[in-house]
Amino acid sequence: MNTEHIAIFLNLANTLSFSKTAMNMGISQSAVSQDISSIEKELGTELFYRTRKKVALTKAGKAFYEDILPVYQDYIDTFRKLEAMNEQNHIEIHLGFSGTPYEIFALNEVIKKYRREHPKVQFVVNHNSPQELAAKLSEGILDIAFLTKDCLSDSGLKFKALTQGKYCAVFADGVPVPAGKSLKHLDLAKEKVLFLDENICSPQQAAWQKALDQDQPQLSVINANSIAAEFFNLNAGLGIGILPSTALPKLARVTCLPLSGKNEVTYGVAISKHPFSNLVVDFFNWLDAEQMPETIAY
């Protein structure tokens, strides 16, 4: 017995006419008869008296009708609520980002621009560490995440590059900047350097911090337990930041010098290869380098 069978039974119990029920349900009279017979066989009792001139509920039929009607109505109400929730989810995009100054500026602009073209779309924004972003995207908690490519290890995720940059030494406005186009580890030996805790930075940044710390054991390091704390320390002139240029907007009042060596970083956006909503795919496809504000020069 399935919900279609129950719907046919309830309709026939009200119309007491096989022809009217067939018309109401959009099926043939023989199909109505077969479905009712199937229910009766499963229950082990007749639900209707049938004659050429009359159809009526049996005593068992009346009891079944009275019991099943409120259950079926509750099912329909629940189903409609879930449909409404699903429809709501289809106009929501759950977006994740790590909270860099570039993202706070750029994503603000990007979301406003997209919503001018798609005013019904709502964004639910989540702030997480890079590792958490990748995990929540894999688990389906997030629809889309902005992060660096090195954060992704799940082959079930699709990544699109939006901008390229380099890991840099970042100097606050007014802090003396060494001459040259790049910095070696040795150039930072006598400086105070700002690091992010490993559990809130990307694998590539963690590797850069570890290499610098090992290469220059006398280095003076200030650890920050959040991106906000890192940039507070930087802007306060408490040390030199070690950050990807993709973390900073073009108009940031800082100076960036690339670290010497191979230090390229790719920043972009990722979704599941099998997203739940076409809306997420549309937003992902809409995003490209032209939609994104520029990052800082170095």
C-alpha positions as CSV (number, residue, x, y, z in Angstrom):
1,M,0.0,0.0,0.0
2,N,1.3,3.4,-0.9
3,T,0.1,7.0,-0.6
4,E,-1.4,6.9,-4.1
5,H,-3.5,3.9,-3.0
6,I,-4.6,5.8,0.1
7,A,-5.5,8.9,-1.9
8,I,-7.7,6.8,-4.2
9,F,-9.4,5.1,-1.3
10,L,-10.2,8.4,0.4
11,N,-11.5,9.9,-2.8
12,L,-13.7,6.8,-3.5
13,A,-15.0,6.9,0.1
14,N,-16.2,10.5,-0.5
15,T,-17.6,10.1,-4.1
16,L,-18.8,6.5,-3.8
17,S,-18.4,6.4,-7.5
18,F,-15.7,4.5,-9.4
19,S,-16.2,6.7,-12.5
20,K,-16.0,10.0,-10.5
21,T,-12.9,8.9,-8.6
22,A,-11.3,7.8,-11.9
23,M,-12.0,11.3,-13.3
24,N,-10.7,13.0,-10.1
25,M,-7.5,11.0,-10.0
26,G,-6.9,11.0,-13.8
27,I,-6.8,7.2,-14.1
28,S,-9.1,4.6,-15.5
29,Q,-12.0,3.0,-13.7
30,S,-10.3,-0.4,-13.9
31,A,-7.1,1.1,-12.3
32,V,-9.3,2.4,-9.4
33,S,-10.8,-1.0,-9.0
34,Q,-7.5,-2.7,-9.0
35,D,-6.0,-0.4,-6.4
36,I,-8.9,-0.8,-4.1
37,S,-8.7,-4.6,-4.5
38,S,-5.0,-4.4,-3.7
39,I,-5.7,-2.5,-0.4
40,E,-8.4,-4.9,0.6
41,K,-6.2,-7.9,-0.1
42,E,-3.4,-6.3,2.0
43,L,-5.8,-5.5,4.9
44,G,-7.6,-8.9,4.6
45,T,-11.1,-7.3,4.5
46,E,-13.5,-5.7,2.1
47,L,-13.7,-1.9,2.4
48,F,-16.6,-1.3,0.0
49,Y,-19.9,-3.0,-0.9
50,R,-20.2,-3.1,-4.7
51,T,-23.4,-3.5,-6.8
52,R,-24.2,-2.4,-10.3
53,K,-26.2,0.5,-8.8
54,K,-24.5,1.3,-5.6
55,V,-21.1,1.6,-3.8
56,A,-20.9,1.9,0.0
57,L,-18.4,1.6,2.7
58,T,-18.4,-1.5,4.8
59,K,-18.1,-1.3,8.6
60,A,-14.3,-2.0,8.2
61,G,-14.2,0.6,5.4
62,K,-15.7,3.3,7.7
63,A,-13.2,2.5,10.5
64,F,-10.3,2.5,8.1
65,Y,-11.5,5.9,6.6
66,E,-11.8,7.5,10.1
67,D,-8.3,6.3,11.1
68,I,-6.4,6.9,7.9
69,L,-7.9,10.3,7.0
70,P,-6.1,12.4,9.7
71,V,-2.8,10.4,9.2
72,Y,-3.0,11.2,5.4
73,Q,-3.8,14.8,6.0
74,D,-0.8,15.1,8.4
75,Y,1.4,13.5,5.7
76,I,0.2,16.0,3.1
77,D,0.7,19.0,5.4
78,T,4.3,17.8,6.3
79,F,5.1,17.2,2.6
80,R,3.9,20.7,1.7
81,K,6.0,22.2,4.5
82,L,9.1,20.4,3.2
83,E,8.4,21.5,-0.3
84,A,8.1,25.1,0.9
85,M,11.4,24.7,2.8
86,N,13.1,23.1,-0.2
87,E,11.8,26.0,-2.4
88,Q,13.3,28.5,0.1
89,N,16.6,26.6,0.0
90,H,16.7,26.9,-3.7
91,I,16.8,30.7,-3.5
92,E,19.5,30.7,-0.8
93,I,23.2,30.3,-1.3
94,H,25.2,29.2,1.7
95,L,28.6,30.9,1.2
96,G,31.7,30.5,3.2
97,F,34.9,32.7,3.4
98,S,37.8,33.1,5.8
99,G,37.4,36.8,6.5
100,T,40.5,38.4,4.9
101,P,40.3,42.2,4.3
102,Y,40.1,41.5,0.5
103,E,37.2,39.1,1.0
104,I,35.3,41.6,3.3
105,F,35.6,44.2,0.6
106,A,35.4,42.1,-2.6
107,L,32.6,39.7,-1.6
108,N,30.5,42.7,-0.4
109,E,30.7,44.1,-3.9
110,V,30.2,40.8,-5.7
111,I,27.1,39.9,-3.7
112,K,25.5,43.3,-4.3
113,K,26.3,43.1,-8.0
114,Y,24.9,39.6,-8.3
115,R,21.7,40.5,-6.4
116,R,21.1,43.4,-8.7
117,E,20.8,40.9,-11.5
118,H,19.0,38.3,-9.3
119,P,17.1,40.2,-6.6
120,K,15.3,37.1,-5.2
121,V,18.5,35.3,-4.3
122,Q,19.5,35.4,-0.7
123,F,23.0,34.7,0.7
124,V,23.7,33.0,4.0
125,V,27.3,33.9,4.8
126,N,29.5,31.8,7.1
127,H,32.9,32.8,8.4
128,N,35.3,29.8,8.9
129,S,39.0,28.9,8.8
130,P,40.3,27.6,5.4
131,Q,40.3,24.0,6.7
132,E,36.7,24.3,8.0
133,L,35.6,25.8,4.7
134,A,36.9,22.8,2.7
135,A,35.4,20.3,5.2
136,K,31.9,22.0,5.3
137,L,31.9,22.2,1.5
138,S,32.6,18.5,1.2
139,E,29.9,17.8,3.8
140,G,27.3,19.8,2.0
141,I,26.9,22.4,4.8
142,L,28.2,25.1,2.4
143,D,27.1,25.5,-1.2
144,I,30.2,27.5,-2.2
145,A,33.4,28.7,-0.6
146,F,36.1,31.3,-1.4
147,L,39.6,30.1,-0.5
148,T,43.1,29.3,-1.9
149,K,43.5,26.3,-4.1
150,D,45.9,24.5,-1.7
151,C,43.1,24.1,0.9
152,L,41.3,21.6,-1.3
153,S,42.1,17.9,-1.2
154,D,38.6,16.4,-1.9
155,S,38.4,15.3,-5.5
156,G,34.6,15.8,-5.3
157,L,35.0,19.5,-5.3
158,K,35.3,21.8,-8.3
159,F,37.7,24.8,-8.2
160,K,37.7,28.0,-10.3
161,A,40.7,30.4,-10.1
162,L,39.7,34.0,-9.7
163,T,43.1,35.7,-9.1
164,Q,46.7,34.9,-8.7
165,G,49.2,36.4,-6.2
166,K,52.3,35.7,-4.1
167,Y,53.2,35.3,-0.5
168,C,54.6,38.6,0.7
169,A,56.1,40.4,3.6
170,V,53.5,43.0,4.4
171,F,54.5,46.3,6.0
172,A,52.0,48.7,7.7
173,D,51.8,52.3,6.5
174,G,54.7,54.3,7.9
175,V,56.9,51.3,8.6
176,P,60.3,51.4,6.8
177,V,60.4,49.0,3.8
178,P,63.7,47.4,2.7
179,A,65.0,48.2,-0.7
180,G,64.6,45.6,-3.4
181,K,61.9,43.8,-5.3
182,S,61.7,40.8,-3.0
183,L,62.8,39.6,0.5
184,K,64.9,36.6,1.5
185,H,64.4,34.9,4.9
186,L,67.6,36.4,6.1
187,D,66.2,39.9,5.5
188,L,63.6,39.2,8.3
189,A,66.1,37.7,10.8
190,K,66.0,40.8,13.1
191,E,62.4,41.7,12.6
192,K,59.2,41.0,14.5
193,V,57.1,38.8,12.3
194,L,53.4,38.1,12.5
195,F,52.2,34.5,12.1
196,L,48.7,33.0,12.0
197,D,48.0,29.9,14.1
198,E,48.3,26.8,12.0
199,N,44.7,25.8,12.6
200,I,43.4,29.0,10.9
201,C,45.7,29.4,8.0
202,S,46.0,27.6,4.6
203,P,48.4,24.6,4.3
204,Q,50.6,26.7,2.0
205,Q,50.9,29.6,4.5
206,A,51.6,27.2,7.3
207,A,54.4,25.7,5.3
208,W,55.9,29.2,4.6
209,Q,55.7,30.1,8.3
210,K,57.4,26.8,9.3
211,A,60.2,27.2,6.7
212,L,60.9,30.7,7.8
213,D,60.9,29.8,11.5
214,Q,63.2,26.9,10.9
215,D,65.6,28.9,8.7
216,Q,65.8,31.8,11.1
217,P,65.5,30.3,14.6
218,Q,66.3,33.7,16.2
219,L,63.2,35.2,14.6
220,S,60.8,37.1,16.9
221,V,57.3,35.8,16.2
222,I,53.9,37.1,17.3
223,N,51.2,34.5,16.8
224,A,47.6,35.6,16.0
225,N,44.6,33.3,16.7
226,S,42.4,35.0,14.1
227,I,42.7,36.8,10.8
228,A,41.3,39.9,12.5
229,A,44.0,39.8,15.2
230,E,46.7,39.4,12.5
231,F,45.6,42.5,10.7
232,F,45.1,44.5,13.9
233,N,48.7,43.7,14.9
234,L,49.9,44.5,11.3
235,N,48.1,47.9,11.2
236,A,49.3,48.8,14.7
237,G,52.8,48.4,13.5
238,L,53.5,45.5,15.9
239,G,55.3,43.4,13.2
240,I,55.6,42.4,9.6
241,G,52.9,40.2,8.2
242,I,53.6,37.0,6.1
243,L,50.5,36.9,3.9
244,P,49.3,36.1,0.4
245,S,48.7,39.3,-1.7
246,T,45.3,37.8,-2.4
247,A,44.3,38.6,1.2
248,L,44.6,42.3,0.6
249,P,42.4,44.7,-1.5
250,K,44.1,47.1,-4.0
251,L,43.5,50.1,-1.8
252,A,44.9,48.6,1.4
253,R,47.4,51.1,3.1
254,V,50.2,48.6,3.3
255,T,53.3,47.7,1.2
256,C,53.9,44.2,0.0
257,L,57.3,42.7,-0.9
258,P,57.2,39.2,-2.4
259,L,59.2,36.5,-0.6
260,S,62.0,35.1,-2.7
261,G,61.5,31.7,-4.2
262,K,58.5,29.9,-5.6
263,N,55.6,31.4,-3.7
264,E,52.7,31.7,-6.1
265,V,49.2,31.4,-4.6
266,T,45.9,30.8,-6.4
267,Y,42.7,32.2,-4.9
268,G,39.3,31.3,-6.2
269,V,36.0,29.6,-5.5
270,A,34.9,26.0,-5.0
271,I,31.6,24.1,-5.2
272,S,30.7,20.4,-5.1
273,K,30.9,18.6,-8.5
274,H,27.3,17.5,-7.7
275,P,25.7,20.6,-6.2
276,F,22.1,20.4,-4.8
277,S,20.9,23.5,-6.6
278,N,21.2,24.9,-10.1
279,L,21.3,28.4,-8.5
280,V,24.7,27.6,-7.0
281,V,26.0,26.5,-10.4
282,D,24.6,29.7,-11.9
283,F,26.5,31.8,-9.3
284,F,29.6,29.8,-9.7
285,N,29.5,30.2,-13.5
286,W,28.8,33.9,-13.2
287,L,31.9,34.5,-11.1
288,D,35.1,35.2,-13.0
289,A,38.1,37.4,-12.7
290,E,36.3,40.4,-14.2
291,Q,33.6,40.3,-11.5
292,M,36.2,40.4,-8.7
293,P,37.8,43.6,-7.5
294,E,41.6,43.8,-7.8
295,T,44.0,42.6,-5.1
296,I,47.0,44.7,-3.9
297,A,50.0,45.2,-6.2
298,Y,53.4,43.9,-5.2
